Each structure stands twice: as C-alpha cells, then as structure tokens.
Amino acid sequence: MQVVKAYPNGIFSWVDLMTTDQEGAKAFYSAIFGWDVNDQPTDMGGVYSMFEIEGYGVAGGGEMSPDMKAAGMPTVWTSYVKHDNADTIAEKVTAAGGVVIMPPMDVMQEGRMLMAQDPTGAVFGVWQPKNHIGAQLVNQANTLVWNELQTRDIPTAREFYSAVFGWTYETDASGYVMCKQDGRMHAGMLQIDERWGDAPNNWSVYFLVDDVDAKAEQVTVLGGNIIVPRTNAGDMGSFVVAQDPQGGVFTIMTFTGPVDPPPGY
C-alpha cells in the first residue's frame, strides 16, 4: 500500500461529499467501497465524516445546513486542489475571471481552504494543508483516481486553470484534454454537448475499482442509480457513471493496465 505523505502544488488532493443525508451516505459508500467511517466533531457544530481504508483517509463527507437544504442545494462531490497559499490562489482566481465563493478560512488545525467557481461555472476547492494533507490513499482500489472537468467551454477553462495553477495540457485524438502539473497527468477536461441536456458544468470524481460491473450492481441494490451504463474508454478501461441515493454523482472505473503511482512515488 502506497501512502501519500505530501502533494505538490496544483494537484487534486482531496474530495468530499456535501449531502442531504449524512447517515444514508455513510451507509451507502461504506458498502460500495468498503470504507470505514471516522466521525469527527467540528468547531462549527455538526460532524465531518472521514472515510478511511485501514486507517488512512480517502475522502470526506458532511451534511448540508438546513438553509442549504431549504434552498434546494443538490448533494454534490467537491474536488480540492492542493496549494501552500490559499490566499494567493484566491487573488489569482479573481484576476483570471473566476469567482471566490467562500474566501480563505482556517479549518481548525487541519488546514486552510477556499471555494471558487471558474469562468465556465464549475465549482472547486483549494486546500492548504496543515495537519490534514488530503487523501492518504489514491490511485488504488476503492480510492480517488481521477478528476474531470465537464464543461461547455474548454478554451476558457484551459486559460483559467493555467493562469491560476500553472497547468499545461495535452489533447488526444478524440479531443479529450489532459491536465498536467510539472509533467504529471492529474486531471482531464471533457466537452459537454447537446446530449447532456441541462447538466451543469462541473468537476466530476472518479474512483478506481477492480470490477466495474459488480460495483454497478451494488449501486442499484443499495438504492442508487446508474446514469451511464458500462462504457469503454478506448484502451484505458471502462467506466460507469452512478448516483447515490441522495443524488450525488460519481464515476467508477476499471483500468486495463497499470495506474500511475500516487504523487511522490
């Protein structure tokens, strides 16, 4: 088992779930991925759930406030980019045409974070680590393996994330854009077309699994939905887009070959 000790700046390091039903989400994801739950009280009240494998953090989750629920906010997974200076990134977000939704704030002794929206409307977070580095396990079975921007305006997105984090890009024959940070492929950009209907521009999370068909069956048995059935991703593998019982969307993927090692290896 390869445990991440630290993330380079500009790399996705954490994902968490904001849900309408924390207890229901804990039961669902524990059953799907074998995650243990470590509930931790916060200084703002409520509990933040750390999802773990063998004691190592892989993702997080919390329940929406009553105001969020009343406003009709959907259950959503959020992706966080690591950076050592969240305040500097907040300034770059604004300068590049994005919106800082929640300015940098300290999260107890765990780190400092901000929430932002890129010019295409996709929301993401920035995590400046202190005690909490982010996910200790990635690119391994039942952990985060990929983050993907699904957007109607790839050129604008490319310019924005390059200005904010220094990302460079590589585009394959199908038009899929791979995001690079200091040579490491760590995320992708996918063009939304008319077949998507009114789906919002968003950052999607991918979890690696050994058997995508078995996991998809579990999703439905446990009360979730399959949005996109098993689909081949060229020579890379296959994936399924799923929805948890509270409406949170995520992707499970099986690779045909080896996966990149976690950062630092």
DRENLOKOL-146176 format. One record per residue (C-alpha): residue number from 1; residue in three letters; chain; x, z, y. Coordinates in Angstrom, 2 decimals, padded with zeros to 5 digits. Example, Ala and Ser with C-alpha at 12.3 -4.5 7.8 and 13.67 -1.06 7.14 Angstrom:
<sites>
@nr=1, rest=ALA, kette=A, c1=012.30, c3=007.80, c2=-004.50
@nr=2, rest=SER, kette=A, c1=013.67, c3=007.14, c2=-001.06
</sites>
This chain:
<sites>
@nr=1, rest=MET, kette=A, c1=000.00, c3=000.00, c2=000.00
@nr=2, rest=GLN, kette=A, c1=001.44, c3=-001.08, c2=003.34
@nr=3, rest=VAL, kette=A, c1=000.63, c3=001.37, c2=006.14
@nr=4, rest=VAL, kette=A, c1=000.84, c3=000.21, c2=009.75
@nr=5, rest=LYS, kette=A, c1=002.90, c3=002.54, c2=011.93
@nr=6, rest=ALA, kette=A, c1=002.50, c3=000.73, c2=015.26
@nr=7, rest=TYR, kette=A, c1=001.06, c3=-002.51, c2=016.66
@nr=8, rest=PRO, kette=A, c1=002.74, c3=-004.96, c2=019.03
@nr=9, rest=ASN, kette=A, c1=001.04, c3=-005.51, c2=022.36
@nr=10, rest=GLY, kette=A, c1=-001.59, c3=-008.25, c2=022.34
@nr=11, rest=ILE, kette=A, c1=-002.59, c3=-007.87, c2=018.67
@nr=12, rest=PHE, kette=A, c1=-006.01, c3=-006.73, c2=017.48
@nr=13, rest=SER, kette=A, c1=-005.55, c3=-003.20, c2=016.19
@nr=14, rest=TRP, kette=A, c1=-009.00, c3=-001.67, c2=015.68
@nr=15, rest=VAL, kette=A, c1=-012.67, c3=-002.44, c2=015.12
@nr=16, rest=ASP, kette=A, c1=-015.63, c3=-000.14, c2=015.38
@nr=17, rest=LEU, kette=A, c1=-019.38, c3=-000.26, c2=014.96
@nr=18, rest=MET, kette=A, c1=-021.93, c3=000.82, c2=017.53
@nr=19, rest=THR, kette=A, c1=-025.13, c3=001.28, c2=015.56
@nr=20, rest=THR, kette=A, c1=-028.73, c3=002.39, c2=015.89
@nr=21, rest=ASP, kette=A, c1=-028.45, c3=004.44, c2=012.67
@nr=22, rest=GLN, kette=A, c1=-025.08, c3=006.04, c2=012.03
@nr=23, rest=GLU, kette=A, c1=-026.09, c3=007.72, c2=008.78
@nr=24, rest=GLY, kette=A, c1=-027.51, c3=004.48, c2=007.42
@nr=25, rest=ALA, kette=A, c1=-024.39, c3=002.56, c2=008.44
@nr=26, rest=LYS, kette=A, c1=-022.12, c3=005.13, c2=006.79
@nr=27, rest=ALA, kette=A, c1=-024.00, c3=004.83, c2=003.53
@nr=28, rest=PHE, kette=A, c1=-024.01, c3=001.01, c2=003.63
@nr=29, rest=TYR, kette=A, c1=-020.34, c3=000.42, c2=004.43
@nr=30, rest=SER, kette=A, c1=-019.14, c3=003.16, c2=002.11
@nr=31, rest=ALA, kette=A, c1=-020.98, c3=001.44, c2=-000.72
@nr=32, rest=ILE, kette=A, c1=-019.80, c3=-002.07, c2=000.22
@nr=33, rest=PHE, kette=A, c1=-016.14, c3=-001.36, c2=000.85
@nr=34, rest=GLY, kette=A, c1=-015.53, c3=001.98, c2=-000.85
@nr=35, rest=TRP, kette=A, c1=-014.76, c3=003.60, c2=002.50
@nr=36, rest=ASP, kette=A, c1=-014.63, c3=007.37, c2=002.81
@nr=37, rest=VAL, kette=A, c1=-016.14, c3=008.88, c2=005.95
@nr=38, rest=ASN, kette=A, c1=-014.34, c3=011.39, c2=008.14
@nr=39, rest=ASP, kette=A, c1=-016.78, c3=012.55, c2=010.84
@nr=40, rest=GLN, kette=A, c1=-015.08, c3=013.82, c2=013.98
@nr=41, rest=PRO, kette=A, c1=-016.85, c3=015.54, c2=016.89
@nr=42, rest=THR, kette=A, c1=-016.14, c3=014.08, c2=020.33
@nr=43, rest=ASP, kette=A, c1=-015.75, c3=015.78, c2=023.69
@nr=44, rest=MET, kette=A, c1=-018.77, c3=013.81, c2=024.95
@nr=45, rest=GLY, kette=A, c1=-021.01, c3=015.17, c2=022.23
@nr=46, rest=GLY, kette=A, c1=-022.00, c3=013.41, c2=019.07
@nr=47, rest=VAL, kette=A, c1=-019.81, c3=012.39, c2=016.17
@nr=48, rest=TYR, kette=A, c1=-017.44, c3=009.47, c2=015.68
@nr=49, rest=SER, kette=A, c1=-017.06, c3=008.36, c2=012.08
@nr=50, rest=MET, kette=A, c1=-013.61, c3=007.34, c2=010.90
@nr=51, rest=PHE, kette=A, c1=-013.83, c3=005.05, c2=007.89
@nr=52, rest=GLU, kette=A, c1=-010.88, c3=005.59, c2=005.58
@nr=53, rest=ILE, kette=A, c1=-009.26, c3=004.41, c2=002.35
@nr=54, rest=GLU, kette=A, c1=-007.11, c3=007.05, c2=000.64
@nr=55, rest=GLY, kette=A, c1=-006.95, c3=008.97, c2=003.91
@nr=56, rest=TYR, kette=A, c1=-005.86, c3=006.01, c2=006.06
@nr=57, rest=GLY, kette=A, c1=-008.09, c3=004.80, c2=008.88
@nr=58, rest=VAL, kette=A, c1=-009.53, c3=001.29, c2=008.59
@nr=59, rest=ALA, kette=A, c1=-012.43, c3=001.21, c2=011.11
@nr=60, rest=GLY, kette=A, c1=-014.74, c3=003.44, c2=013.10
@nr=61, rest=GLY, kette=A, c1=-018.40, c3=003.87, c2=013.95
@nr=62, rest=GLY, kette=A, c1=-020.72, c3=005.73, c2=016.24
@nr=63, rest=GLU, kette=A, c1=-024.40, c3=005.97, c2=017.11
@nr=64, rest=MET, kette=A, c1=-025.80, c3=004.48, c2=020.30
@nr=65, rest=SER, kette=A, c1=-027.08, c3=006.75, c2=023.00
@nr=66, rest=PRO, kette=A, c1=-030.86, c3=006.99, c2=023.45
@nr=67, rest=ASP, kette=A, c1=-030.54, c3=004.90, c2=026.63
@nr=68, rest=MET, kette=A, c1=-028.77, c3=002.11, c2=024.73
@nr=69, rest=LYS, kette=A, c1=-031.46, c3=002.13, c2=022.07
@nr=70, rest=ALA, kette=A, c1=-034.21, c3=002.11, c2=024.67
@nr=71, rest=ALA, kette=A, c1=-032.59, c3=-000.89, c2=026.34
@nr=72, rest=GLY, kette=A, c1=-032.67, c3=-002.77, c2=023.04
@nr=73, rest=MET, kette=A, c1=-028.91, c3=-003.00, c2=022.56
@nr=74, rest=PRO, kette=A, c1=-028.18, c3=-004.55, c2=019.14
@nr=75, rest=THR, kette=A, c1=-025.92, c3=-002.99, c2=016.53
@nr=76, rest=VAL, kette=A, c1=-022.54, c3=-004.61, c2=017.00
@nr=77, rest=TRP, kette=A, c1=-018.93, c3=-004.59, c2=015.80
@nr=78, rest=THR, kette=A, c1=-016.34, c3=-004.47, c2=018.59
@nr=79, rest=SER, kette=A, c1=-012.73, c3=-005.69, c2=018.31
@nr=80, rest=TYR, kette=A, c1=-009.92, c3=-003.95, c2=020.25
@nr=81, rest=VAL, kette=A, c1=-006.60, c3=-005.44, c2=021.34
@nr=82, rest=LYS, kette=A, c1=-003.65, c3=-003.06, c2=021.48
@nr=83, rest=HIS, kette=A, c1=-001.70, c3=-002.70, c2=024.70
@nr=84, rest=ASP, kette=A, c1=000.53, c3=000.03, c2=026.09
@nr=85, rest=ASN, kette=A, c1=-001.01, c3=-000.18, c2=029.57
@nr=86, rest=ALA, kette=A, c1=-004.78, c3=-000.49, c2=029.66
@nr=87, rest=ASP, kette=A, c1=-004.85, c3=-000.17, c2=033.45
@nr=88, rest=THR, kette=A, c1=-002.62, c3=-003.22, c2=033.89
@nr=89, rest=ILE, kette=A, c1=-004.80, c3=-005.20, c2=031.48
@nr=90, rest=ALA, kette=A, c1=-007.92, c3=-004.24, c2=033.45
@nr=91, rest=GLU, kette=A, c1=-006.34, c3=-005.79, c2=036.54
@nr=92, rest=LYS, kette=A, c1=-005.43, c3=-008.94, c2=034.60
@nr=93, rest=VAL, kette=A, c1=-008.95, c3=-009.25, c2=033.20
@nr=94, rest=THR, kette=A, c1=-010.41, c3=-009.31, c2=036.70
@nr=95, rest=ALA, kette=A, c1=-007.76, c3=-011.66, c2=038.04
@nr=96, rest=ALA, kette=A, c1=-008.39, c3=-014.11, c2=035.18
@nr=97, rest=GLY, kette=A, c1=-012.13, c3=-014.27, c2=035.79
@nr=98, rest=GLY, kette=A, c1=-013.34, c3=-011.66, c2=033.30
@nr=99, rest=VAL, kette=A, c1=-015.38, c3=-008.53, c2=033.92
@nr=100, rest=VAL, kette=A, c1=-014.32, c3=-004.94, c2=033.26
@nr=101, rest=ILE, kette=A, c1=-017.49, c3=-003.42, c2=031.79
@nr=102, rest=MET, kette=A, c1=-016.01, c3=000.05, c2=031.30
@nr=103, rest=PRO, kette=A, c1=-012.85, c3=000.87, c2=033.26
@nr=104, rest=PRO, kette=A, c1=-009.90, c3=002.52, c2=031.50
@nr=105, rest=MET, kette=A, c1=-010.70, c3=006.03, c2=030.29
@nr=106, rest=ASP, kette=A, c1=-008.97, c3=008.61, c2=028.15
@nr=107, rest=VAL, kette=A, c1=-010.47, c3=009.29, c2=024.73
@nr=108, rest=MET, kette=A, c1=-009.49, c3=012.93, c2=024.16
@nr=109, rest=GLN, kette=A, c1=-005.86, c3=012.89, c2=022.92
@nr=110, rest=GLU, kette=A, c1=-006.38, c3=009.78, c2=020.81
@nr=111, rest=GLY, kette=A, c1=-005.71, c3=007.07, c2=023.37
@nr=112, rest=ARG, kette=A, c1=-006.98, c3=005.21, c2=026.40
@nr=113, rest=MET, kette=A, c1=-009.48, c3=002.38, c2=026.28
@nr=114, rest=LEU, kette=A, c1=-011.42, c3=-000.14, c2=028.31
@nr=115, rest=MET, kette=A, c1=-014.24, c3=-002.57, c2=027.58
@nr=116, rest=ALA, kette=A, c1=-014.23, c3=-006.06, c2=029.04
@nr=117, rest=GLN, kette=A, c1=-016.07, c3=-009.36, c2=028.93
@nr=118, rest=ASP, kette=A, c1=-014.26, c3=-012.68, c2=029.01
@nr=119, rest=PRO, kette=A, c1=-015.50, c3=-015.54, c2=031.24
@nr=120, rest=THR, kette=A, c1=-017.46, c3=-017.03, c2=028.32
@nr=121, rest=GLY, kette=A, c1=-019.41, c3=-013.79, c2=027.85
@nr=122, rest=ALA, kette=A, c1=-017.69, c3=-012.36, c2=024.75
@nr=123, rest=VAL, kette=A, c1=-017.05, c3=-008.61, c2=024.82
@nr=124, rest=PHE, kette=A, c1=-013.84, c3=-006.99, c2=023.57
@nr=125, rest=GLY, kette=A, c1=-012.00, c3=-003.71, c2=023.93
@nr=126, rest=VAL, kette=A, c1=-008.42, c3=-002.76, c2=024.74
@nr=127, rest=TRP, kette=A, c1=-006.83, c3=000.23, c2=023.03
@nr=128, rest=GLN, kette=A, c1=-003.80, c3=002.07, c2=024.42
@nr=129, rest=PRO, kette=A, c1=-002.72, c3=004.34, c2=021.57
@nr=130, rest=LYS, kette=A, c1=-001.67, c3=007.95, c2=021.73
@nr=131, rest=ASN, kette=A, c1=-002.45, c3=009.94, c2=018.58
@nr=132, rest=HIS, kette=A, c1=-004.59, c3=007.13, c2=017.15
@nr=133, rest=ILE, kette=A, c1=-002.62, c3=003.91, c2=016.65
@nr=134, rest=GLY, kette=A, c1=-005.59, c3=001.90, c2=015.38
@nr=135, rest=ALA, kette=A, c1=-006.20, c3=000.76, c2=011.81
@nr=136, rest=GLN, kette=A, c1=-003.53, c3=002.05, c2=009.45
@nr=137, rest=LEU, kette=A, c1=-004.55, c3=-000.45, c2=006.78
@nr=138, rest=VAL, kette=A, c1=-005.21, c3=-004.14, c2=007.49
@nr=139, rest=ASN, kette=A, c1=-004.86, c3=-007.42, c2=005.57
@nr=140, rest=GLN, kette=A, c1=-005.56, c3=-005.61, c2=002.31
@nr=141, rest=ALA, kette=A, c1=-008.69, c3=-005.44, c2=000.15
@nr=142, rest=ASN, kette=A, c1=-011.67, c3=-003.91, c2=001.99
@nr=143, rest=THR, kette=A, c1=-009.92, c3=-003.83, c2=005.36
@nr=144, rest=LEU, kette=A, c1=-009.85, c3=-005.94, c2=008.53
@nr=145, rest=VAL, kette=A, c1=-008.10, c3=-009.28, c2=008.02
@nr=146, rest=TRP, kette=A, c1=-009.12, c3=-011.49, c2=010.96
@nr=147, rest=ASN, kette=A, c1=-010.82, c3=-011.52, c2=014.36
@nr=148, rest=GLU, kette=A, c1=-012.55, c3=-014.66, c2=015.58
@nr=149, rest=LEU, kette=A, c1=-013.91, c3=-015.66, c2=018.97
@nr=150, rest=GLN, kette=A, c1=-017.06, c3=-017.70, c2=018.53
@nr=151, rest=THR, kette=A, c1=-017.65, c3=-019.41, c2=021.86
@nr=152, rest=ARG, kette=A, c1=-019.16, c3=-022.42, c2=023.58
@nr=153, rest=ASP, kette=A, c1=-016.17, c3=-022.79, c2=025.91
@nr=154, rest=ILE, kette=A, c1=-012.83, c3=-022.74, c2=024.10
@nr=155, rest=PRO, kette=A, c1=-010.77, c3=-024.17, c2=027.01
@nr=156, rest=THR, kette=A, c1=-011.88, c3=-021.36, c2=029.34
@nr=157, rest=ALA, kette=A, c1=-011.27, c3=-018.75, c2=026.63
@nr=158, rest=ARG, kette=A, c1=-007.78, c3=-020.07, c2=025.91
@nr=159, rest=GLU, kette=A, c1=-006.81, c3=-019.89, c2=029.56
@nr=160, rest=PHE, kette=A, c1=-008.23, c3=-016.38, c2=029.95
@nr=161, rest=TYR, kette=A, c1=-006.55, c3=-014.75, c2=026.93
@nr=162, rest=SER, kette=A, c1=-003.27, c3=-016.47, c2=027.68
@nr=163, rest=ALA, kette=A, c1=-003.34, c3=-015.03, c2=031.20
@nr=164, rest=VAL, kette=A, c1=-004.35, c3=-011.54, c2=030.07
@nr=165, rest=PHE, kette=A, c1=-002.30, c3=-011.08, c2=026.88
@nr=166, rest=GLY, kette=A, c1=000.14, c3=-013.98, c2=026.80
@nr=167, rest=TRP, kette=A, c1=-001.39, c3=-015.64, c2=023.75
@nr=168, rest=THR, kette=A, c1=-000.29, c3=-019.10, c2=022.69
@nr=169, rest=TYR, kette=A, c1=-002.28, c3=-021.42, c2=020.46
@nr=170, rest=GLU, kette=A, c1=-002.18, c3=-023.88, c2=017.61
@nr=171, rest=THR, kette=A, c1=-005.10, c3=-026.20, c2=016.79
@nr=172, rest=ASP, kette=A, c1=-005.67, c3=-027.61, c2=013.31
@nr=173, rest=ALA, kette=A, c1=-007.15, c3=-030.97, c2=012.36
@nr=174, rest=SER, kette=A, c1=-010.71, c3=-029.59, c2=012.38
@nr=175, rest=GLY, kette=A, c1=-010.36, c3=-028.29, c2=015.93
@nr=176, rest=TYR, kette=A, c1=-010.06, c3=-024.63, c2=014.90
@nr=177, rest=VAL, kette=A, c1=-007.82, c3=-022.74, c2=017.32
@nr=178, rest=MET, kette=A, c1=-005.39, c3=-020.13, c2=016.00
@nr=179, rest=CYS, kette=A, c1=-004.19, c3=-017.49, c2=018.45
@nr=180, rest=LYS, kette=A, c1=-000.54, c3=-016.47, c2=018.34
@nr=181, rest=GLN, kette=A, c1=001.27, c3=-013.49, c2=019.80
@nr=182, rest=ASP, kette=A, c1=005.05, c3=-013.77, c2=019.66
@nr=183, rest=GLY, kette=A, c1=004.68, c3=-016.23, c2=016.78
@nr=184, rest=ARG, kette=A, c1=002.23, c3=-014.15, c2=014.74
@nr=185, rest=MET, kette=A, c1=-001.16, c3=-015.73, c2=013.93
@nr=186, rest=HIS, kette=A, c1=-003.62, c3=-012.91, c2=014.50
@nr=187, rest=ALA, kette=A, c1=-006.98, c3=-014.36, c2=015.54
@nr=188, rest=GLY, kette=A, c1=-008.95, c3=-017.58, c2=015.86
@nr=189, rest=MET, kette=A, c1=-011.40, c3=-019.42, c2=018.11
@nr=190, rest=LEU, kette=A, c1=-014.38, c3=-021.34, c2=016.75
@nr=191, rest=GLN, kette=A, c1=-016.58, c3=-023.70, c2=018.76
@nr=192, rest=ILE, kette=A, c1=-020.29, c3=-022.81, c2=018.81
@nr=193, rest=ASP, kette=A, c1=-022.52, c3=-025.88, c2=018.66
@nr=194, rest=GLU, kette=A, c1=-026.27, c3=-026.55, c2=018.80
@nr=195, rest=ARG, kette=A, c1=-026.74, c3=-025.50, c2=015.17
@nr=196, rest=TRP, kette=A, c1=-026.09, c3=-021.89, c2=016.23
@nr=197, rest=GLY, kette=A, c1=-029.20, c3=-021.77, c2=018.42
@nr=198, rest=ASP, kette=A, c1=-029.02, c3=-018.95, c2=020.97
@nr=199, rest=ALA, kette=A, c1=-026.27, c3=-016.97, c2=019.21
@nr=200, rest=PRO, kette=A, c1=-024.19, c3=-015.19, c2=021.86
@nr=201, rest=ASN, kette=A, c1=-020.50, c3=-015.84, c2=022.41
@nr=202, rest=ASN, kette=A, c1=-018.79, c3=-013.02, c2=020.55
@nr=203, rest=TRP, kette=A, c1=-015.74, c3=-011.65, c2=018.77
@nr=204, rest=SER, kette=A, c1=-016.50, c3=-011.58, c2=015.03
@nr=205, rest=VAL, kette=A, c1=-014.80, c3=-009.32, c2=012.46
@nr=206, rest=TYR, kette=A, c1=-013.62, c3=-010.42, c2=009.00
@nr=207, rest=PHE, kette=A, c1=-012.99, c3=-008.04, c2=006.10
@nr=208, rest=LEU, kette=A, c1=-010.88, c3=-009.07, c2=003.12
@nr=209, rest=VAL, kette=A, c1=-012.49, c3=-008.71, c2=-000.32
@nr=210, rest=ASP, kette=A, c1=-011.44, c3=-009.62, c2=-003.84
@nr=211, rest=ASP, kette=A, c1=-014.79, c3=-011.13, c2=-004.88
@nr=212, rest=VAL, kette=A, c1=-016.95, c3=-012.53, c2=-002.09
@nr=213, rest=ASP, kette=A, c1=-019.89, c3=-013.28, c2=-004.41
@nr=214, rest=ALA, kette=A, c1=-020.06, c3=-009.74, c2=-005.77
@nr=215, rest=LYS, kette=A, c1=-019.89, c3=-008.27, c2=-002.26
@nr=216, rest=ALA, kette=A, c1=-022.61, c3=-010.61, c2=-001.02
@nr=217, rest=GLU, kette=A, c1=-024.86, c3=-009.46, c2=-003.85
@nr=218, rest=GLN, kette=A, c1=-024.18, c3=-005.83, c2=-002.90
@nr=219, rest=VAL, kette=A, c1=-025.13, c3=-006.57, c2=000.70
@nr=220, rest=THR, kette=A, c1=-028.63, c3=-007.67, c2=-000.30
@nr=221, rest=VAL, kette=A, c1=-029.10, c3=-004.89, c2=-002.85
@nr=222, rest=LEU, kette=A, c1=-028.24, c3=-002.34, c2=-000.16
@nr=223, rest=GLY, kette=A, c1=-030.76, c3=-003.75, c2=002.33
@nr=224, rest=GLY, kette=A, c1=-028.56, c3=-006.14, c2=004.31
@nr=225, rest=ASN, kette=A, c1=-028.96, c3=-009.88, c2=004.81
@nr=226, rest=ILE, kette=A, c1=-026.85, c3=-012.94, c2=004.15
@nr=227, rest=ILE, kette=A, c1=-026.77, c3=-015.12, c2=007.27
@nr=228, rest=VAL, kette=A, c1=-024.35, c3=-017.77, c2=005.99
@nr=229, rest=PRO, kette=A, c1=-024.04, c3=-018.05, c2=002.19
@nr=230, rest=ARG, kette=A, c1=-020.72, c3=-018.59, c2=000.49
@nr=231, rest=THR, kette=A, c1=-018.85, c3=-021.33, c2=002.35
@nr=232, rest=ASN, kette=A, c1=-015.45, c3=-022.84, c2=001.60
@nr=233, rest=ALA, kette=A, c1=-012.84, c3=-022.56, c2=004.34
@nr=234, rest=GLY, kette=A, c1=-010.72, c3=-025.51, c2=003.32
@nr=235, rest=ASP, kette=A, c1=-007.78, c3=-024.48, c2=001.17
@nr=236, rest=MET, kette=A, c1=-007.76, c3=-020.95, c2=002.58
@nr=237, rest=GLY, kette=A, c1=-010.62, c3=-019.46, c2=000.57
@nr=238, rest=SER, kette=A, c1=-014.31, c3=-018.76, c2=001.03
@nr=239, rest=PHE, kette=A, c1=-016.45, c3=-016.53, c2=003.20
@nr=240, rest=VAL, kette=A, c1=-019.94, c3=-015.12, c2=003.66
@nr=241, rest=VAL, kette=A, c1=-021.47, c3=-014.01, c2=006.96
@nr=242, rest=ALA, kette=A, c1=-023.54, c3=-010.89, c2=006.41
@nr=243, rest=GLN, kette=A, c1=-025.70, c3=-008.47, c2=008.35
@nr=244, rest=ASP, kette=A, c1=-026.01, c3=-004.75, c2=007.71
@nr=245, rest=PRO, kette=A, c1=-029.46, c3=-003.09, c2=007.54
@nr=246, rest=GLN, kette=A, c1=-029.22, c3=-002.13, c2=011.24
@nr=247, rest=GLY, kette=A, c1=-028.39, c3=-005.71, c2=012.29
@nr=248, rest=GLY, kette=A, c1=-024.60, c3=-005.55, c2=012.64
@nr=249, rest=VAL, kette=A, c1=-022.97, c3=-008.89, c2=011.75
@nr=250, rest=PHE, kette=A, c1=-019.66, c3=-009.13, c2=009.88
@nr=251, rest=THR, kette=A, c1=-017.85, c3=-011.61, c2=007.64
@nr=252, rest=ILE, kette=A, c1=-016.37, c3=-011.03, c2=004.20
@nr=253, rest=MET, kette=A, c1=-013.66, c3=-013.40, c2=003.00
@nr=254, rest=THR, kette=A, c1=-011.65, c3=-014.09, c2=-000.13
@nr=255, rest=PHE, kette=A, c1=-008.34, c3=-015.93, c2=000.21
@nr=256, rest=THR, kette=A, c1=-006.98, c3=-018.31, c2=-002.40
@nr=257, rest=GLY, kette=A, c1=-003.39, c3=-017.41, c2=-001.61
@nr=258, rest=PRO, kette=A, c1=-001.40, c3=-014.55, c2=-000.13
@nr=259, rest=VAL, kette=A, c1=-002.41, c3=-012.99, c2=003.17
@nr=260, rest=ASP, kette=A, c1=000.03, c3=-012.31, c2=005.98
@nr=261, rest=PRO, kette=A, c1=001.54, c3=-008.84, c2=005.68
@nr=262, rest=PRO, kette=A, c1=000.37, c3=-006.20, c2=008.17
@nr=263, rest=PRO, kette=A, c1=002.21, c3=-006.02, c2=011.52
@nr=264, rest=GLY, kette=A, c1=005.67, c3=-004.54, c2=011.17
@nr=265, rest=TYR, kette=A, c1=006.33, c3=-005.95, c2=007.68
</sites>
